């Protein structure tokens, strides 16, 4: 090597070392084991029980929650409380801390650095506004891709599926440093809950802004639960225990009943009342497993669930009665006979797939009672082909001891003749009179007695083919032979069902009463308001506060106006005879004027302009704050009658300078309207925007109140009248912006009047609009009006 070149390398060596030192991350100082003491943070002793630790955690978390405590250090304090509870609630971590002074993580300087860097990812806390955590440069896990949700997928599939299982949904985005910290916990919990039967979803706010806004997520990360179409936000520390408890709390509390020796006979005997098989799970766990609760929620419409803790005193008789193995979980299904189970499954570890296969084969009683149209459709499906014929054998009977013998004989026959192509069911004539009369033709020989009918559903409109046993069913051996002979003939001769009729839909006998439904709806609403009061930010609380203050303003304003009007009336002197005659004359003139104007507003005018691409920006996009444009949707054929009715309905509201009135042609701007209606799926659902009926959907008569500044709209759907399908009539051309003088009464056909009826009650909707009590549908930006 040349001497000059060697000298140059020596000069570059210190520079390379300095650059390397600058690129290396700084070493984190090692903290002493005593720097963080979870017992001191929670204020409990080392011998405290788990109940005392949990009680202390709840008290401190409530006190130091950043949403309630405005102290600058409240968030850091809350993080310490969550971390302390995470350590002490886990027996293994607690033992390691008691022994080594930490939470059981590896010791040593380099590993301690790694622990300091990641120490808070399990105890990460957020409340939509506080994210104070170190940046993690690890690459994000791609396992979320299979859980990604899109708007149409969420609306059409996830929401209906939430009535069968709860969903845990995460809203995330790119460059969200706090989202990275919760990924290890999220991945672990997502895999665990999915295996138990819960649904998992991920929404990328950068690509699915509309869905994120629809869910009410104003920041990332946000975790929420979805069940029965209802959204609940998660507001606690993101640790495994809290997320599991959150999903469990979403479920109704009465899904699984605790069963002991005292109540098992009553529980199993309820099959007559609720018309369901009853399931018992025997296990040695003191609490009901989450897997069993999720299963009970999924099958709650078909089965009733009970749980037996075999280690509890008071279950010995129950375990002995059914010969239970206390060392392995056992699941039993009981149907009409409570002394013996209809089916049993036993395994050392109950898996979801095993339970689903077991329950799906035992969803119905041996002889189920038809209590609703849904049950009738499931048990007696419409035939799809000659080889897929399904026949139902129906016992039409009554309630009480008088009919008990006939029912028991029918049940015995059904158990002895179980086939895939046959379903045995029964019905109470008094509870389903229309169904019974259609099959029995109100014949006298069946009155007060039981009858058996073999039927086959031909279509979903209620058409059936059937054959009724000629004599009433008494359950005798002769009756059994006759029925058995008919079923044998039916296998070779489908034409045996010679009679046809159309039956009405069955009444839903087990549906709750209106007052009960109203009571539970009220409780849900109060619960939502209470949760929003303590957890939601001001943006989410504004609609509720606006409604509250509007109601108070209207209430007190009405009282004040009434008080002043009463005092002024007492001071006014009675009018003279001349004044009375003048008033009568004026009244007659006004009446005549109204008749001549054909109900067109007499004073002033209603300025209704067409919303076009020319005035779209000024009349909507750049509308001043506080101003709204009320837009009527019409077509060329309905323009005249709808504008007439629209002017009459909104005339009383034209005194407000903040309201503008326009109309939009459906023939020109249908795509613009359908784009807005996608944000109001619950009010105006659109199954598929681009289906074959895209140009056939009728939106004439829809009214949209558009707030251009805040980017939201309110929707009025037209009133549906009985004569709406009539032929459209024609009226005189009417210009709503120019009527100031009376013109002759226009002649309109009945079809025109039916079109006007679409805007019936629009004035009431306008009143609610001014009160601020209408539902608002927000959009990310106003679309172009081509």
FENHU-V103385 format. One record per residue. N is the residue number from 1. SS is DSSP state (~ for helix, > for strand, _ for the rest). NEAR is the number of other ideal C-beta (glycine too) atoms within 8 Angstrom. D_CENTER is the distance of its C-alpha to the mean C-alpha in Angstrom with 1 decimal. Layout:
[[N,SS,NEAR,D_CENTER] [N,SS,NEAR,D_CENTER]]
//
This chain:
[[1,_,4,78.1] [2,_,5,79.8] [3,~,6,80.3] [4,~,6,78.6] [5,~,8,75.5] [6,~,9,75.4] [7,~,8,75.8] [8,~,8,72.9] [9,~,8,70.6] [10,~,7,71.6] [11,~,8,70.6] [12,~,8,67.2] [13,~,8,66.4] [14,~,7,65.7] [15,~,8,63.5] [16,~,8,61.4] [17,~,8,61.1] [18,~,8,60.1] [19,~,8,57.4] [20,~,8,56.1] [21,~,7,55.9] [22,~,6,53.9] [23,~,5,51.4] [24,_,6,50.8] [25,_,3,48.1] [26,_,4,49.6] [27,_,5,50.0] [28,_,8,47.8] [29,_,4,49.9] [30,_,7,49.6] [31,_,8,48.2] [32,_,5,49.9] [33,~,7,48.1] [34,~,6,48.3] [35,~,5,46.5] [36,_,9,43.1] [37,_,6,43.2] [38,~,12,39.8] [39,~,12,41.6] [40,~,6,43.0] [41,~,11,39.7] [42,~,14,37.9] [43,_,7,41.1] [44,_,9,41.5] [45,_,5,44.4] [46,_,5,44.9] [47,_,3,44.9] [48,_,9,41.7] [49,_,5,39.2] [50,~,6,35.6] [51,~,6,34.5] [52,~,9,36.7] [53,~,14,35.5] [54,~,10,31.8] [55,~,8,32.8] [56,~,12,34.7] [57,~,13,32.0] [58,~,8,29.4] [59,~,8,32.1] [60,~,11,33.2] [61,~,13,29.7] [62,~,8,28.8] [63,~,8,32.2] [64,~,12,32.2] [65,_,11,28.6] [66,_,10,29.2] [67,_,7,26.8] [68,_,8,29.0] [69,_,8,32.4] [70,_,4,34.0] [71,_,7,36.9] [72,_,3,37.5] [73,_,6,37.6] [74,~,12,34.5] [75,~,10,32.5] [76,~,8,35.3] [77,~,10,35.7] [78,~,13,32.0] [79,~,12,32.3] [80,~,10,35.4] [81,~,14,33.7] [82,~,14,30.9] [83,~,14,33.5] [84,~,14,35.7] [85,~,14,32.9] [86,~,14,32.1] [87,~,12,35.8] [88,~,14,36.5] [89,~,11,33.4] [90,_,8,34.5] [91,~,5,37.7] [92,~,7,39.1] [93,~,12,38.7] [94,~,11,40.0] [95,~,9,43.0] [96,~,11,43.8] [97,~,14,43.7] [98,~,6,46.0] [99,~,6,48.3] [100,~,8,48.4] [101,_,6,46.9] [102,_,9,43.8] [103,_,7,40.5] [104,_,9,42.2] [105,_,7,42.2] [106,_,5,45.3] [107,_,7,48.2] [108,_,6,50.6] [109,~,6,50.7] [110,~,6,49.0] [111,~,10,46.1] [112,~,12,45.8] [113,~,11,45.4] [114,~,8,42.5] [115,~,10,40.9] [116,~,9,41.3] [117,~,9,39.7] [118,~,8,36.6] [119,_,7,36.6] [120,_,11,33.5] [121,_,12,31.1] [122,_,10,29.8] [123,_,12,29.7] [124,>,13,28.2] [125,_,12,26.4] [126,_,9,24.6] [127,_,10,22.9] [128,_,7,22.4] [129,_,6,26.1] [130,_,8,28.5] [131,_,7,29.5] [132,_,5,33.1] [133,_,9,33.7] [134,_,5,36.4] [135,_,6,35.8] [136,_,10,35.5] [137,_,3,37.2] [138,_,5,35.9] [139,_,3,34.4] [140,_,8,30.7] [141,_,7,29.4] [142,~,5,28.4] [143,~,7,26.3] [144,~,11,23.1] [145,~,6,23.8] [146,~,5,22.3] [147,~,9,18.9] [148,>,10,18.9] [149,_,12,16.0] [150,_,8,16.6] [151,~,10,14.7] [152,~,6,15.0] [153,~,9,14.3] [154,~,14,11.0] [155,~,9,9.9] [156,~,8,11.7] [157,~,8,11.5] [158,~,13,9.4] [159,~,10,5.9] [160,~,7,7.6] [161,~,10,9.3] [162,_,14,6.8] [163,_,6,7.4] [164,_,6,10.9] [165,_,11,11.1] [166,_,14,10.0] [167,>,14,10.6] [168,>,17,13.1] [169,>,14,13.5] [170,>,12,16.8] [171,>,15,17.8] [172,>,12,21.5] [173,_,10,24.4] [174,_,5,28.1] [175,_,4,30.6] [176,_,10,28.2] [177,~,10,30.7] [178,~,12,28.3] [179,~,12,25.9] [180,~,11,28.9] [181,~,11,29.5] [182,_,12,26.2] [183,~,11,26.5] [184,~,8,28.6] [185,~,14,26.2] [186,~,10,23.1] [187,~,10,24.9] [188,~,9,26.0] [189,~,12,22.6] [190,~,12,20.8] [191,~,8,23.4] [192,~,10,23.4] [193,~,13,19.7] [194,~,10,19.5] [195,~,7,22.5] [196,~,10,20.9] [197,_,10,17.9] [198,_,12,15.2] [199,>,12,13.8] [200,>,11,15.4] [201,>,14,14.9] [202,>,12,17.3] [203,>,16,17.1] [204,>,10,20.7] [205,_,12,20.6] [206,_,7,24.1] [207,_,5,23.2] [208,_,12,19.5] [209,~,9,19.8] [210,~,11,17.5] [211,~,12,14.6] [212,~,11,15.7] [213,~,10,16.0] [214,~,9,12.6] [215,~,12,11.2] [216,_,9,13.8] [217,_,12,16.3] [218,_,8,19.7] [219,_,7,21.7] [220,_,11,22.1] [221,_,12,21.7] [222,>,13,18.2] [223,>,13,16.2] [224,>,14,12.6] [225,>,15,10.2] [226,>,15,6.7] [227,>,11,5.8] [228,_,5,4.0] [229,_,7,0.8] [230,>,7,3.6] [231,>,8,6.8] [232,>,10,10.1] [233,>,12,13.4] [234,_,12,16.3] [235,_,6,19.6] [236,_,9,22.2] [237,_,10,24.9] [238,>,15,23.9] [239,_,11,25.6] [240,~,10,24.9] [241,~,8,24.8] [242,~,11,22.4] [243,~,15,19.8] [244,~,12,20.2] [245,~,8,19.9] [246,~,13,16.8] [247,~,14,15.0] [248,~,9,16.7] [249,~,6,15.6] [250,~,9,11.9] [251,_,12,12.9] [252,_,5,13.9] [253,_,4,17.6] [254,_,4,19.0] [255,_,10,18.2] [256,>,10,21.9] [257,>,10,24.9] [258,>,8,28.1] [259,_,12,30.9] [260,_,11,34.7] [261,_,8,37.9] [262,_,5,37.3] [263,_,8,34.1] [264,~,13,33.8] [265,~,7,35.7] [266,~,7,33.5] [267,~,12,30.3] [268,~,11,31.7] [269,~,8,33.0] [270,_,10,29.7] [271,~,16,29.3] [272,~,5,30.9] [273,~,5,28.5] [274,~,7,25.1] [275,_,10,26.5] [276,_,9,25.3] [277,>,15,27.3] [278,>,14,27.3] [279,>,13,27.1] [280,>,14,29.2] [281,>,13,29.2] [282,>,12,32.5] [283,>,11,32.6] [284,_,7,34.6] [285,_,7,31.8] [286,_,5,31.6] [287,_,4,27.8] [288,_,9,25.3] [289,_,9,24.6] [290,~,10,21.1] [291,~,11,21.6] [292,~,13,22.1] [293,~,13,19.0] [294,~,14,16.8] [295,~,14,18.8] [296,~,12,18.4] [297,~,13,14.5] [298,~,9,14.9] [299,_,11,17.6] [300,_,9,16.7] [301,_,3,17.0] [302,_,9,20.4] [303,>,14,22.1] [304,>,12,22.8] [305,>,15,23.5] [306,>,14,26.3] [307,>,13,27.8] [308,>,15,31.6] [309,>,11,33.0] [310,_,11,36.4] [311,_,6,38.0] [312,_,8,37.5] [313,_,4,40.4] [314,_,7,39.7] [315,_,13,38.4] [316,~,8,41.9] [317,~,7,42.2] [318,~,13,38.8] [319,~,13,39.7] [320,~,8,43.2] [321,~,6,42.0] [322,_,8,40.0] [323,_,6,42.2] [324,_,11,39.6] [325,_,7,40.4] [326,_,8,39.4] [327,_,4,39.6] [328,_,7,36.9] [329,>,11,33.4] [330,>,12,33.5] [331,>,14,30.8] [332,>,11,31.8] [333,>,15,30.4] [334,>,13,32.0] [335,_,10,32.0] [336,_,7,34.5] [337,_,7,37.1] [338,_,7,36.4] [339,_,3,39.8] [340,_,4,38.9] [341,_,9,35.8] [342,_,10,35.0] [343,>,9,34.1] [344,>,8,34.4] [345,>,9,33.5] [346,>,8,35.0] [347,>,9,34.8] [348,_,4,35.8] [349,_,5,32.4] [350,_,11,29.3] [351,_,7,27.4] [352,~,10,24.0] [353,~,6,25.7] [354,~,10,28.2] [355,~,13,25.8] [356,~,9,23.7] [357,~,8,26.9] [358,~,12,28.2] [359,~,14,25.2] [360,~,7,24.6] [361,_,7,28.2] [362,_,12,27.9] [363,_,9,24.7] [364,_,9,26.8] [365,_,11,29.9] [366,_,12,33.3] [367,_,13,33.3] [368,>,11,29.8] [369,>,10,29.6] [370,_,14,27.8] [371,_,9,25.4] [372,_,12,23.0] [373,~,8,23.1] [374,~,6,20.6] [375,~,11,23.0] [376,~,10,25.9] [377,~,11,24.7] [378,~,8,24.1] [379,~,12,27.4] [380,_,12,29.4] [381,_,9,28.2] [382,_,8,30.0] [383,_,11,33.0] [384,_,5,32.9] [385,_,5,36.5] [386,~,6,39.6] [387,~,4,39.1] [388,~,7,35.5] [389,_,9,36.3] [390,_,12,34.4] [391,>,11,36.0] [392,>,14,34.8] [393,>,14,37.3] [394,>,13,36.2] [395,>,16,37.9] [396,>,14,37.9] [397,>,14,38.9] [398,_,10,38.6] [399,_,5,37.7] [400,_,6,40.3] [401,~,4,43.3] [402,~,5,45.0] [403,~,11,42.7] [404,~,8,42.2] [405,~,8,45.1] [406,~,13,43.9] [407,~,13,40.4] [408,~,9,42.0] [409,~,14,44.2] [410,~,17,41.4] [411,~,11,39.4] [412,~,8,42.6] [413,~,12,43.1] [414,~,12,39.5] [415,~,8,39.9] [416,~,6,43.2] [417,_,10,42.1] [418,_,7,38.9] [419,_,5,38.4] [420,_,3,35.7] [421,_,6,36.4] [422,>,12,36.4] [423,>,9,33.7] [424,>,13,34.9] [425,>,14,32.9] [426,>,14,33.9] [427,>,14,32.9] [428,>,10,34.0] [429,_,10,35.9] [430,_,6,35.4] [431,_,8,31.6] [432,_,12,31.5] [433,~,8,34.7] [434,~,8,34.0] [435,~,12,33.4] [436,~,11,36.5] [437,~,9,38.7] [438,~,11,37.9] [439,~,15,39.2] [440,~,12,42.0] [441,_,6,43.3] [442,_,4,44.0] [443,_,7,47.2] [444,~,4,49.3] [445,~,7,49.9] [446,~,9,46.3] [447,_,6,46.0] [448,_,3,45.3] [449,_,9,45.3] [450,>,14,43.0] [451,>,14,42.8] [452,>,14,41.6] [453,>,13,40.2] [454,>,15,39.7] [455,>,14,37.2] [456,>,14,35.7] [457,>,14,32.8] [458,_,9,34.0] [459,_,7,31.0] [460,_,6,27.5] [461,_,5,29.1] [462,_,9,30.5] [463,>,10,33.9] [464,>,12,35.4] [465,>,10,38.9] [466,>,13,40.2] [467,>,11,43.3] [468,>,10,43.9] [469,_,13,46.4] [470,_,3,49.5] [471,_,7,49.9] [472,_,9,47.6] [473,>,15,46.1] [474,_,10,48.0] [475,_,10,47.3] [476,_,7,51.0] [477,~,5,52.3] [478,~,6,53.3] [479,~,14,49.7] [480,~,11,48.5] [481,~,8,51.2] [482,~,10,50.4] [483,~,12,46.7] [484,~,10,47.5] [485,~,8,50.0] [486,~,12,47.5] [487,~,12,44.9] [488,~,8,47.7] [489,~,9,48.8] [490,~,12,45.2] [491,~,6,45.2] [492,~,5,48.1] [493,_,7,47.9] [494,~,7,44.4] [495,~,5,46.3] [496,~,10,46.6] [497,_,12,43.5] [498,_,6,45.6] [499,>,8,43.7] [500,>,7,40.7] [501,>,9,38.4] [502,>,8,35.0] [503,_,9,32.8] [504,_,8,30.0] [505,_,5,26.4] [506,_,12,26.4] [507,_,7,25.1] [508,_,8,22.2] [509,_,8,24.3] [510,_,7,21.9] [511,_,5,19.2] [512,_,5,19.1] [513,_,5,21.1] [514,~,5,19.9] [515,~,6,21.1] [516,~,8,19.2] [517,~,9,15.9] [518,~,8,16.9] [519,~,8,18.0] [520,~,9,14.9] [521,~,8,12.9] [522,~,8,15.8] [523,~,8,15.7] [524,~,9,12.1] [525,~,8,13.3] [526,~,8,16.5] [527,~,8,15.1] [528,~,8,13.2] [529,~,9,16.4] [530,~,8,18.5] [531,~,11,16.8] [532,~,11,17.1] [533,~,8,20.6] [534,~,7,21.8] [535,~,9,19.9] [536,_,8,19.0] [537,_,8,21.8] [538,~,5,23.4] [539,~,6,21.7] [540,~,10,18.3] [541,~,11,20.1] [542,~,8,22.1] [543,~,8,19.9] [544,~,9,19.8] [545,~,8,23.5] [546,~,9,24.4] [547,~,10,23.0] [548,~,8,24.8] [549,~,8,28.1] [550,~,11,27.9] [551,~,8,27.7] [552,~,8,30.6] [553,~,8,32.6] [554,~,9,32.3] [555,~,8,33.2] [556,~,8,36.2] [557,~,8,37.3] [558,~,8,37.5] [559,~,8,39.5] [560,~,8,41.9] [561,~,8,42.5] [562,~,8,43.1] [563,~,8,45.6] [564,~,8,47.5] [565,~,8,47.6] [566,~,8,49.0] [567,~,8,51.7] [568,~,8,52.7] [569,~,7,53.0] [570,~,6,55.4] [571,~,5,57.6] [572,_,6,57.8] [573,_,3,60.9] [574,_,4,60.8] [575,_,6,61.5] [576,_,6,64.9] [577,~,5,65.8] [578,~,6,66.2] [579,~,8,62.7] [580,~,9,61.3] [581,~,8,63.1] [582,~,8,62.0] [583,~,9,58.4] [584,~,8,58.6] [585,~,8,60.2] [586,~,8,57.5] [587,~,8,54.8] [588,~,8,56.6] [589,~,8,56.8] [590,~,9,53.1] [591,~,8,52.3] [592,~,8,54.6] [593,~,10,53.2] [594,~,9,49.6] [595,~,8,50.8] [596,~,9,52.6] [597,_,13,49.6] [598,_,9,47.3] [599,_,5,44.6] [600,_,12,44.7] [601,_,11,44.5] [602,_,8,48.1] [603,_,3,48.2] [604,_,6,47.3] [605,_,9,44.9] [606,_,13,41.3] [607,_,8,41.4] [608,>,12,38.9] [609,>,10,39.4] [610,>,7,38.1] [611,_,14,35.8] [612,_,7,37.5] [613,_,6,37.9] [614,_,4,40.9] [615,_,8,39.4] [616,~,11,35.9] [617,~,7,36.5] [618,~,8,38.2] [619,~,11,36.1] [620,~,12,32.7] [621,~,8,32.7] [622,_,7,35.3] [623,_,14,34.5] [624,_,6,35.7] [625,_,5,33.3] [626,_,5,32.2] [627,_,12,32.9] [628,>,11,30.6] [629,>,15,31.4] [630,>,15,30.2] [631,>,12,30.3] [632,>,15,30.7] [633,>,13,29.9] [634,>,13,32.8] [635,_,9,34.9] [636,_,6,38.7] [637,_,5,38.9] [638,_,12,36.8] [639,~,10,38.1] [640,~,12,40.7] [641,~,14,38.9] [642,~,17,35.6] [643,~,14,37.6] [644,~,14,39.6] [645,~,13,36.6] [646,~,16,34.9] [647,~,14,38.0] [648,~,10,38.3] [649,~,10,34.7] [650,~,14,34.8] [651,~,9,38.5] [652,~,6,38.1] [653,~,10,36.0] [654,_,11,38.5] [655,_,4,40.2] [656,_,7,37.7] [657,_,3,39.0] [658,_,6,35.6] [659,>,11,34.3] [660,>,9,35.4] [661,>,14,35.0] [662,>,13,34.9] [663,>,16,34.2] [664,>,13,33.0] [665,>,10,34.3] [666,_,12,31.8] [667,_,6,34.6] [668,_,5,35.2] [669,_,11,31.9] [670,~,10,29.2] [671,~,7,27.9] [672,~,12,27.6] [673,~,13,25.5] [674,~,10,23.1] [675,~,8,22.8] [676,~,13,21.6] [677,~,11,19.2] [678,~,11,17.4] [679,~,10,16.2] [680,~,11,14.8] [681,_,9,12.7] [682,_,4,10.5] [683,_,9,13.9] [684,_,9,16.1] [685,_,6,14.6] [686,_,10,17.3] [687,_,5,17.1] [688,_,5,20.0] [689,_,7,22.1] [690,_,4,25.3] [691,_,7,25.3] [692,_,3,28.5] [693,_,6,27.3] [694,_,8,26.9] [695,_,5,29.9] [696,_,5,29.2] [697,_,7,26.1] [698,_,4,27.3] [699,_,10,26.2] [700,_,13,29.3] [701,_,14,28.7] [702,_,13,25.7] [703,>,14,26.4] [704,>,12,25.2] [705,>,13,26.1] [706,>,11,26.6] [707,>,11,27.3] [708,_,12,29.3] [709,_,9,29.9] [710,_,7,26.4] [711,_,10,24.9] [712,>,9,22.2] [713,>,12,22.2] [714,>,11,21.1] [715,>,13,20.8] [716,>,10,22.6] [717,_,6,22.0] [718,_,9,25.3] [719,_,9,26.1] [720,_,5,26.5] [721,_,9,29.8] [722,_,3,31.6] [723,_,8,34.4] [724,_,9,32.3] [725,_,3,33.5] [726,_,8,37.1] [727,_,5,39.5] [728,_,10,39.3] [729,_,11,42.3] [730,_,7,44.2] [731,_,13,45.1] [732,_,6,47.5] [733,_,5,46.4] [734,_,11,45.0] [735,_,6,44.8] [736,_,13,42.6] [737,_,9,44.2] [738,_,6,47.7] [739,_,14,47.9] [740,_,5,50.2] [741,_,4,52.8] [742,_,7,52.5] [743,_,8,52.6] [744,_,5,53.0] [745,_,7,50.2] [746,_,10,48.5] [747,_,6,48.3] [748,_,9,44.9] [749,_,11,44.0] [750,~,8,41.4] [751,~,10,39.2] [752,~,14,39.3] [753,~,11,38.4] [754,~,12,35.3] [755,~,14,34.3] [756,~,12,34.8] [757,~,11,32.6] [758,~,15,29.6] [759,~,14,30.1] [760,_,8,30.3] [761,_,7,28.8] [762,~,13,28.7] [763,~,10,30.8] [764,~,7,28.3] [765,~,11,25.7] [766,~,12,28.4] [767,~,8,28.9] [768,~,9,25.3] [769,~,12,25.7] [770,~,8,28.7] [771,~,8,27.1] [772,_,8,24.3] [773,_,6,21.6] [774,_,9,20.0] [775,_,6,16.7] [776,_,8,18.0] [777,>,12,17.1] [778,>,8,19.0] [779,_,11,20.8] [780,_,6,22.9] [781,_,5,26.1] [782,_,8,27.5] [783,_,7,28.4] [784,_,6,32.0] [785,_,9,33.1] [786,_,6,35.5]]
//
